[in-house]
Amino acid sequence: MNKYAKILFEMLESDINAGTRQLSKHVLGSCAAKSTTPEVRRKMETQIRYVLEQQTWNFLCLFDNVGCRLPDGVLGYRILASPEVRQAHRIKHGRPLDIRDGEEDYSDMWLAFCQAKKQKEKDDT
């Protein structure tokens, strides 16, 4: 996975983690489960995280035309990184680079990122 895809996916993961904590807090705060056990909280957060990761995958599928979900007249979308280039003490946009590795789908890259993250967590325990 190229560095631009990794940076984007790490940012998405960070947003998912923050959203998971926030949603869990709101859900538990709005129901009678204010004194839930840490195990129940972890289980809820796992379920919320799964849904948010799936939503991210669904969004990325739109770029890949997975399931032919693109509108008529659109062959696809691209996610481009605009690297910074320093010239004469100024920062400018470099040549836009697709974050895709070859022909790999963005959605498949996301799944590989999530799988690698889960494997690392498993290995660390």
Order of alpha helices (4+ residues) and beta strands (2+ residues): alpha-alpha-beta-beta-beta-beta-alpha
